[in-house]
Amino acid sequence: MDLTPREIVARLDKYIIGQDAAKRAVAIALRNRIRRKLLPVEMQEEVIPKNILMIGPTGVGKTEIARRLARLARAPFVKIEATKFTEVGYVGRDVDSMVRDLAETSIRIVREERMVEVEGKASLAAEERLLDLLLPTGKKRSGAANPFAFLMGGEAEEKPSQEAAEQYLHTRQQLAKQLALGELEERMVELEVEDSNPPMVEVFSGTGMEEMGINMADLFGGMLPKKTRLRKVTVRDARKILTSQEAQKLIDMDSVSEEAIRRAEQEGIIFIDELDKVAGREGGSGPDVSREGVQRDILPIVEGTTVMTKYGPLRTDHILFIAAGAFHVSKPADLIPELQGRFPIRVELEELTRDDFKRILTQPQNALTKQYQALLETEGIKVEFTENAIEAIAELAEQVNQHSENIGARRLHTILEKLLEEVSFQGPELSGQSISIDQEYVAKHLEAIARDQDLSRFIL
């Protein structure tokens, strides 16, 4: 709530190199949401988000900017591809499914937050249930008599002595101490869990059940008895299962659904990728009809409508839509005018240069070189990248992108994987060694492939 647009851009800079115009646009959009919350309720309804259209080739950071923005704002976020709604002809998914996916994401976020809130109480209840499993108080399944059966309602014929009751409490206290010290983690216990496989019910319909937002278990609710099964697990695993079960009991799912719908409506972000693939108008026949049909179906979702989900109606008026596309063949003007008007903010993302590749390899918190160093360090291998190696990799990425399809920063993934293939394969055998990746190492492993352009098209 306290982040200024400048601070939002600074946070994004930790993970994304360049693309300042796009970062500024999304930072302003996020800040406007904060400003809107401070307005009177009547005015809040009138202020709608200014949706953003990102234009740029693949691999320059369009998706990453939207995903990082949602994570920064802790907002429900879904990424969908416009081409999902049209395949051969017009037989793709129902456009309402993007809103239902957003509702599911929001439910998961709120449920996880509530689970954390009740974690303490759930852990205590799980420990008690663990003690019941380790020291059962009723008859065993084999039918053998249990000396502590009286504690479950008295299966024993005579009232137990005071001595037996004290012995039970003492034994339970000892087990509780052992549990606390972690001495029983590997002991096996048997517990009842709910069968996660739903009943097999075939429905013949032109529209799939997924598109209708219906789950068979939700549809029949209490009409179908819950199926359970016995599992033998270690105490360590049983604790996780029981804690989750107890947390679910402590959570009010009606309250979760209400809050999740509110968040999806007021804070949700939907990223529509590959919008350029459905750009096309007045084709008359052929694929253009399908593309324009998809645009007209997407339009009411972006304009503001109410979509029915299994958690209740969800309004899309205040969801922030970020669309993206390369627009190599088509252009934004090829979209139908109504849809163009719903994306008033347009930003063009720049192609990545050699200097950008160098910064991408080293500066972000999740830089690829840092990822490979961390992965190989788990095998006891210390990998260092020299400055001239970084320059060689960046230069090679730029060359390959120029000579073949330009896939932006994704080319670095391919090059680094090929470069470190031998080290990764021999990992366990190289434990304890230090490996320096320098310019000569890069040339030895990649130069021959890079020189042969036909070969590089297949490998790099």
C-alpha positions as CSV (number, residue, x, y, z in Angstrom):
1,M,0.0,0.0,0.0
2,D,2.9,2.4,0.6
3,L,4.9,1.7,-2.6
4,T,5.3,4.7,-4.9
5,P,5.6,4.2,-8.7
6,R,9.4,4.8,-8.4
7,E,9.7,2.1,-5.7
8,I,7.6,-0.3,-7.8
9,V,9.9,0.2,-10.7
10,A,12.9,-0.3,-8.4
11,R,11.5,-3.6,-7.2
12,L,10.9,-4.7,-10.8
13,D,14.5,-3.7,-11.7
14,K,15.8,-6.5,-9.4
15,Y,14.4,-9.1,-11.8
16,I,13.9,-7.5,-15.2
17,I,16.6,-5.7,-17.2
18,G,15.6,-2.6,-19.3
19,Q,12.0,-2.0,-20.6
20,D,11.6,1.2,-18.5
21,A,8.5,2.4,-20.4
22,A,6.6,-0.9,-19.7
23,K,7.7,-0.8,-16.0
24,R,6.5,2.8,-15.6
25,A,3.1,1.9,-17.2
26,V,2.5,-1.0,-14.9
27,A,3.8,0.9,-11.8
28,I,1.3,3.7,-12.5
29,A,-1.5,1.2,-13.0
30,L,-0.7,-0.4,-9.6
31,R,-0.4,2.9,-7.9
32,N,-3.8,4.0,-9.3
33,R,-5.4,1.0,-7.6
34,I,-4.0,2.2,-4.3
35,R,-5.3,5.7,-5.0
36,R,-8.7,4.4,-6.0
37,K,-9.1,2.6,-2.6
38,L,-8.8,6.0,-0.9
39,L,-11.7,7.6,-2.9
40,P,-15.3,7.7,-1.6
41,V,-17.2,4.5,-2.4
42,E,-19.4,6.2,-5.1
43,M,-16.3,7.5,-6.9
44,Q,-14.5,4.1,-6.6
45,E,-17.2,2.5,-8.8
46,E,-16.6,5.1,-11.5
47,V,-12.8,4.8,-11.7
48,I,-11.9,1.8,-14.0
49,P,-8.4,0.5,-14.6
50,K,-6.5,1.7,-17.7
51,N,-5.6,-1.6,-19.4
52,I,-2.2,-1.9,-21.0
53,L,-1.1,-3.3,-24.3
54,M,2.5,-4.4,-24.5
55,I,4.0,-4.6,-28.0
56,G,7.3,-6.4,-28.5
57,P,9.0,-9.6,-29.7
58,T,9.1,-12.8,-27.6
59,G,11.6,-13.1,-24.8
60,V,11.9,-9.4,-23.9
61,G,10.1,-9.6,-20.6
62,K,6.4,-8.9,-21.2
63,T,5.1,-11.9,-19.2
64,E,7.7,-11.5,-16.5
65,I,6.8,-7.8,-15.9
66,A,3.1,-8.8,-15.4
67,R,3.9,-11.8,-13.2
68,R,6.4,-9.9,-11.0
69,L,3.9,-7.0,-10.7
70,A,1.2,-9.4,-9.4
71,R,3.6,-11.0,-7.0
72,L,4.6,-7.6,-5.7
73,A,1.0,-6.6,-5.1
74,R,0.1,-10.1,-3.8
75,A,-2.8,-10.0,-6.3
76,P,-4.6,-12.9,-8.0
77,F,-3.0,-13.4,-11.4
78,V,-3.6,-15.6,-14.4
79,K,-1.9,-15.8,-17.8
80,I,-3.8,-17.0,-20.7
81,E,-3.1,-17.2,-24.4
82,A,-5.7,-15.7,-26.8
83,T,-5.0,-18.6,-29.2
84,K,-6.7,-20.9,-26.7
85,F,-10.0,-19.5,-27.7
86,T,-9.6,-20.4,-31.4
87,E,-8.0,-23.5,-32.9
88,V,-9.1,-24.9,-36.3
89,G,-12.2,-22.8,-37.0
90,Y,-13.7,-21.6,-33.8
91,V,-13.6,-24.5,-31.3
92,G,-11.4,-23.2,-28.5
93,R,-12.1,-22.7,-24.8
94,D,-14.9,-20.5,-23.5
95,V,-13.6,-17.0,-22.8
96,D,-15.3,-17.0,-19.4
97,S,-12.8,-19.6,-18.3
98,M,-10.1,-16.9,-17.8
99,V,-12.3,-15.3,-15.1
100,R,-13.0,-18.7,-13.5
101,D,-9.3,-19.4,-13.4
102,L,-8.7,-16.1,-11.7
103,A,-11.3,-17.0,-9.1
104,E,-9.5,-20.3,-8.4
105,T,-6.2,-18.5,-8.0
106,S,-7.8,-16.1,-5.6
107,I,-9.4,-18.9,-3.6
108,R,-6.0,-20.6,-3.3
109,I,-4.3,-17.4,-2.1
110,V,-6.9,-16.6,0.5
111,R,-7.1,-20.2,1.7
112,E,-3.3,-20.4,2.2
113,E,-3.4,-17.1,4.2
114,R,-6.1,-18.5,6.4
115,M,-4.2,-21.8,6.8
116,V,-1.2,-19.8,8.1
117,E,-3.5,-17.9,10.6
118,V,-4.8,-21.1,12.2
119,E,-1.5,-23.1,11.9
120,G,-0.8,-22.9,15.6
121,K,-4.2,-24.3,16.7
122,A,-4.1,-26.9,13.9
123,S,-0.7,-28.1,15.0
124,L,-1.8,-28.6,18.6
125,A,-4.9,-30.5,17.4
126,A,-2.8,-32.6,15.0
127,E,-0.4,-33.5,17.9
128,E,-3.4,-34.7,20.0
129,R,-4.6,-36.8,17.1
130,L,-1.1,-38.2,16.6
131,L,-1.1,-39.3,20.2
132,D,-4.5,-41.0,19.7
133,L,-3.0,-42.9,16.8
134,L,0.1,-43.9,18.7
135,L,-1.9,-44.8,21.8
136,P,-5.4,-45.9,20.7
137,T,-8.1,-45.9,23.3
138,G,-10.7,-48.2,21.6
139,K,-10.6,-51.8,20.3
140,K,-7.9,-52.5,17.8
141,R,-8.9,-53.5,14.3
142,S,-7.8,-57.0,14.9
143,G,-10.4,-57.3,17.6
144,A,-7.9,-57.7,20.5
145,A,-9.0,-56.0,23.7
146,N,-7.4,-52.7,24.6
147,P,-6.8,-52.0,28.3
148,F,-7.7,-48.3,27.7
149,A,-11.0,-48.9,26.0
150,F,-12.9,-47.3,28.8
151,L,-11.7,-43.9,27.6
152,M,-13.8,-44.2,24.4
153,G,-17.0,-44.9,26.1
154,G,-16.3,-48.1,28.0
155,E,-16.0,-51.2,25.9
156,A,-14.6,-53.0,29.0
157,E,-17.2,-54.6,31.2
158,E,-15.9,-53.3,34.5
159,K,-14.9,-49.8,35.4
160,P,-11.1,-49.6,35.3
161,S,-9.0,-48.9,38.3
162,Q,-7.4,-45.6,39.2
163,E,-4.1,-47.2,38.6
164,A,-5.0,-48.1,35.0
165,A,-6.1,-44.5,34.3
166,E,-2.9,-43.1,35.8
167,Q,-0.9,-45.6,33.7
168,Y,-2.6,-44.4,30.5
169,L,-2.0,-40.7,31.3
170,H,1.6,-41.4,32.1
171,T,2.2,-43.3,28.9
172,R,0.5,-40.5,26.9
173,Q,2.7,-37.9,28.5
174,Q,5.8,-39.9,27.7
175,L,4.8,-40.3,24.1
176,A,4.1,-36.5,24.0
177,K,7.7,-35.8,25.1
178,Q,9.1,-38.2,22.5
179,L,7.0,-36.5,19.8
180,A,8.3,-33.1,20.9
181,L,11.9,-34.4,20.8
182,G,11.4,-35.9,17.3
183,E,12.1,-39.5,18.5
184,L,9.1,-41.0,16.8
185,E,9.3,-39.4,13.4
186,E,9.9,-42.7,11.5
187,R,7.3,-44.8,13.4
188,M,4.5,-46.0,11.1
189,V,0.9,-45.1,11.9
190,E,-2.4,-45.8,10.2
191,L,-4.8,-43.0,9.5
192,E,-7.9,-42.4,7.5
193,V,-7.7,-39.9,4.6
194,E,-10.3,-38.7,2.2
195,D,-10.1,-40.3,-1.3
196,S,-9.2,-37.5,-3.7
197,N,-10.4,-39.3,-6.8
198,P,-13.9,-38.1,-7.7
199,P,-16.6,-40.5,-8.8
200,M,-16.5,-41.4,-12.5
201,V,-19.5,-39.8,-14.1
202,E,-19.6,-39.3,-17.8
203,V,-21.5,-36.3,-19.1
204,F,-22.4,-36.0,-22.8
205,S,-22.4,-32.4,-23.6
206,G,-21.3,-30.1,-26.4
207,T,-19.5,-28.0,-23.8
208,G,-17.0,-29.6,-21.4
209,M,-17.7,-29.6,-17.7
210,E,-14.5,-27.6,-17.2
211,E,-15.9,-24.8,-19.4
212,M,-19.1,-24.7,-17.4
213,G,-17.0,-24.3,-14.2
214,I,-18.6,-27.4,-12.7
215,N,-16.9,-30.1,-10.7
216,M,-18.9,-33.3,-10.2
217,A,-18.1,-33.4,-6.4
218,D,-19.3,-29.8,-6.0
219,L,-22.4,-30.5,-8.1
220,F,-23.7,-33.4,-6.1
221,G,-22.3,-32.1,-2.7
222,G,-23.7,-34.1,0.2
223,M,-25.6,-36.5,-2.1
224,L,-22.5,-38.5,-2.6
225,P,-20.9,-40.0,0.5
226,K,-17.3,-39.0,1.1
227,K,-15.0,-41.9,0.3
228,T,-12.1,-42.5,2.7
229,R,-9.3,-45.0,2.7
230,L,-6.6,-46.1,5.2
231,R,-3.0,-45.1,4.7
232,K,0.1,-46.2,6.5
233,V,2.5,-43.3,6.8
234,T,5.3,-42.2,9.1
235,V,4.6,-39.9,12.0
236,R,6.4,-37.1,10.1
237,D,4.0,-37.4,7.1
238,A,1.0,-38.0,9.4
239,R,1.7,-34.7,11.2
240,K,1.5,-32.8,7.9
241,I,-1.7,-34.6,6.8
242,L,-3.4,-34.1,10.2
243,T,-2.3,-30.5,10.4
244,S,-3.9,-29.8,7.0
245,Q,-7.1,-31.6,8.0
246,E,-7.4,-29.7,11.3
247,A,-6.7,-26.4,9.5
248,Q,-9.4,-27.1,7.0
249,K,-11.9,-27.6,9.9
250,L,-10.9,-24.3,11.4
251,I,-11.3,-22.3,8.2
252,D,-14.7,-20.8,7.3
253,M,-14.9,-21.6,3.5
254,D,-17.8,-19.2,3.0
255,S,-15.7,-16.4,4.4
256,V,-12.8,-17.5,2.1
257,S,-15.0,-17.5,-1.0
258,E,-16.4,-14.1,-0.2
259,E,-12.9,-12.6,0.3
260,A,-11.5,-14.4,-2.7
261,I,-14.2,-13.0,-5.0
262,R,-13.7,-9.5,-3.6
263,R,-9.9,-9.7,-4.3
264,A,-10.4,-11.1,-7.8
265,E,-12.8,-8.3,-8.6
266,Q,-10.8,-5.4,-7.0
267,E,-7.1,-6.6,-7.3
268,G,-7.1,-9.3,-10.0
269,I,-4.7,-9.1,-13.0
270,I,-5.4,-11.1,-16.2
271,F,-2.5,-11.3,-18.7
272,I,-3.7,-12.0,-22.3
273,D,-0.7,-13.1,-24.3
274,E,-0.5,-13.5,-28.1
275,L,-3.3,-11.0,-28.8
276,D,-1.7,-10.3,-32.2
277,K,-2.5,-13.9,-33.2
278,V,-6.2,-13.1,-33.2
279,A,-5.9,-9.7,-34.8
280,G,-7.9,-9.5,-38.0
281,R,-11.2,-8.0,-39.2
282,E,-13.8,-8.3,-41.9
283,G,-12.2,-11.4,-43.4
284,G,-15.5,-12.6,-44.8
285,S,-14.4,-16.2,-44.7
286,G,-11.6,-18.4,-43.5
287,P,-9.5,-17.9,-40.3
288,D,-10.2,-14.2,-40.1
289,V,-13.8,-14.9,-39.1
290,S,-12.5,-17.0,-36.2
291,R,-10.1,-14.3,-35.1
292,E,-12.6,-11.6,-35.1
293,G,-15.1,-13.8,-33.3
294,V,-12.5,-14.4,-30.5
295,Q,-12.0,-10.6,-30.2
296,R,-15.8,-10.0,-29.9
297,D,-16.0,-12.7,-27.2
298,I,-13.1,-11.3,-25.2
299,L,-14.5,-7.7,-25.5
300,P,-17.4,-8.0,-22.9
301,I,-15.0,-9.6,-20.4
302,V,-12.6,-6.6,-20.7
303,E,-15.5,-4.1,-20.9
304,G,-17.0,-5.3,-17.7
305,T,-19.5,-8.1,-17.2
306,T,-20.5,-10.7,-14.5
307,V,-19.2,-14.2,-14.8
308,M,-20.8,-17.0,-12.8
309,T,-18.2,-19.1,-10.9
310,K,-18.8,-22.0,-8.5
311,Y,-17.9,-19.5,-5.7
312,G,-20.5,-16.9,-6.8
313,P,-20.8,-14.1,-9.4
314,L,-17.6,-12.3,-10.2
315,R,-17.6,-8.8,-11.8
316,T,-14.8,-8.0,-14.2
317,D,-15.2,-4.2,-14.2
318,H,-12.2,-3.5,-12.1
319,I,-9.8,-6.3,-13.1
320,L,-6.6,-5.0,-14.7
321,F,-6.1,-6.5,-18.1
322,I,-2.6,-6.6,-19.6
323,A,-2.4,-7.8,-23.2
324,A,0.7,-8.5,-25.1
325,G,1.8,-9.5,-28.6
326,A,4.8,-9.3,-31.0
327,F,2.6,-7.7,-33.7
328,H,5.2,-8.7,-36.4
329,V,2.6,-9.5,-39.1
330,S,-0.4,-7.7,-37.8
331,K,-0.6,-4.4,-35.9
332,P,-2.8,-3.1,-33.0
333,A,-4.9,-1.2,-35.6
334,D,-6.0,-4.6,-36.9
335,L,-7.9,-5.3,-33.7
336,I,-11.6,-4.4,-33.8
337,P,-12.1,-0.7,-32.7
338,E,-14.0,-1.6,-29.5
339,L,-11.2,-3.8,-28.3
340,Q,-8.5,-1.2,-29.2
341,G,-10.4,1.3,-27.0
342,R,-10.3,-1.0,-24.0
343,F,-6.4,-0.9,-24.0
344,P,-5.7,2.8,-23.9
345,I,-2.1,2.5,-22.7
346,R,0.3,1.1,-25.2
347,V,4.0,0.5,-24.6
348,E,6.6,-0.8,-27.0
349,L,9.2,-3.1,-25.6
350,E,12.7,-2.9,-27.1
351,E,14.7,-5.8,-28.6
352,L,17.5,-6.9,-26.3
353,T,21.1,-6.0,-27.2
354,R,24.4,-7.5,-26.2
355,D,24.7,-5.2,-23.2
356,D,21.2,-6.2,-22.1
357,F,22.2,-9.9,-22.3
358,K,25.3,-9.2,-20.1
359,R,23.2,-7.5,-17.5
360,I,20.6,-10.3,-17.6
361,L,23.3,-12.9,-17.0
362,T,24.7,-11.2,-13.9
363,Q,22.5,-8.5,-12.3
364,P,19.0,-9.8,-11.5
365,Q,18.5,-11.7,-8.2
366,N,17.5,-14.7,-10.2
367,A,20.2,-14.4,-12.9
368,L,20.9,-17.5,-14.9
369,T,24.5,-17.7,-13.9
370,K,23.5,-17.5,-10.2
371,Q,21.0,-20.3,-10.8
372,Y,23.5,-22.6,-12.4
373,Q,26.1,-21.8,-9.6
374,A,23.6,-22.7,-6.9
375,L,22.5,-25.9,-8.7
376,L,26.0,-27.2,-9.2
377,E,27.0,-26.2,-5.7
378,T,24.6,-28.8,-4.4
379,E,27.0,-31.4,-5.9
380,G,30.0,-29.7,-4.2
381,I,31.1,-28.0,-7.5
382,K,32.2,-24.4,-7.4
383,V,31.6,-22.7,-10.7
384,E,32.9,-19.2,-11.5
385,F,32.0,-17.1,-14.7
386,T,34.7,-14.7,-15.7
387,E,33.9,-11.3,-17.2
388,N,35.1,-12.3,-20.7
389,A,33.0,-15.4,-20.6
390,I,29.9,-13.3,-19.9
391,E,30.8,-11.1,-22.8
392,A,31.3,-14.1,-25.1
393,I,28.0,-15.7,-24.1
394,A,26.1,-12.3,-24.6
395,E,27.8,-11.8,-28.0
396,L,26.9,-15.4,-29.1
397,A,23.3,-14.9,-28.0
398,E,23.0,-11.7,-30.1
399,Q,24.6,-13.4,-33.2
400,V,22.3,-16.4,-33.0
401,N,19.2,-14.3,-32.6
402,Q,20.2,-12.2,-35.6
403,H,20.9,-15.2,-37.9
404,S,17.8,-17.3,-36.8
405,E,14.5,-16.6,-35.0
406,N,14.9,-13.8,-32.4
407,I,13.7,-15.3,-29.2
408,G,15.2,-12.7,-26.9
409,A,16.6,-13.7,-23.5
410,R,15.3,-17.2,-23.9
411,R,18.3,-17.8,-26.1
412,L,20.5,-17.5,-23.0
413,H,18.8,-20.6,-21.5
414,T,19.7,-22.7,-24.6
415,I,23.3,-21.5,-24.7
416,L,24.0,-21.9,-21.0
417,E,22.5,-25.4,-21.0
418,K,24.6,-26.5,-23.9
419,L,27.7,-24.8,-22.4
420,L,27.4,-26.5,-19.0
421,E,26.0,-29.8,-20.3
422,E,29.3,-31.7,-19.7
423,V,29.7,-30.3,-16.1
424,S,26.1,-31.1,-15.3
425,F,26.4,-34.6,-16.6
426,Q,29.6,-35.3,-14.7
427,G,28.3,-33.5,-11.6
428,P,28.7,-36.2,-8.9
429,E,32.1,-37.2,-10.2
430,L,33.4,-33.5,-10.0
431,S,32.5,-33.0,-6.3
432,G,34.9,-30.8,-4.5
433,Q,36.3,-29.2,-7.7
434,S,36.3,-25.6,-8.8
435,I,35.6,-24.8,-12.5
436,S,36.3,-21.5,-14.1
437,I,34.1,-20.7,-17.2
438,D,36.2,-18.3,-19.3
439,Q,36.3,-17.1,-22.9
440,E,38.4,-20.1,-24.0
441,Y,35.9,-22.5,-22.3
442,V,33.0,-20.9,-24.2
443,A,34.9,-21.0,-27.5
444,K,35.9,-24.6,-27.0
445,H,32.3,-25.8,-26.3
446,L,30.2,-23.5,-28.5
447,E,32.3,-21.8,-31.2
448,A,32.1,-24.7,-33.7
449,I,28.3,-24.9,-33.4
450,A,27.9,-21.1,-33.7
451,R,30.1,-20.9,-36.8
452,D,27.9,-23.6,-38.6
453,Q,24.7,-21.6,-39.0
454,D,22.7,-24.6,-40.2
455,L,23.8,-26.6,-37.1
456,S,23.2,-23.6,-34.7
457,R,19.6,-23.4,-36.0
458,F,19.0,-26.9,-34.6
459,I,21.1,-26.7,-31.4
460,L,21.2,-23.1,-30.3
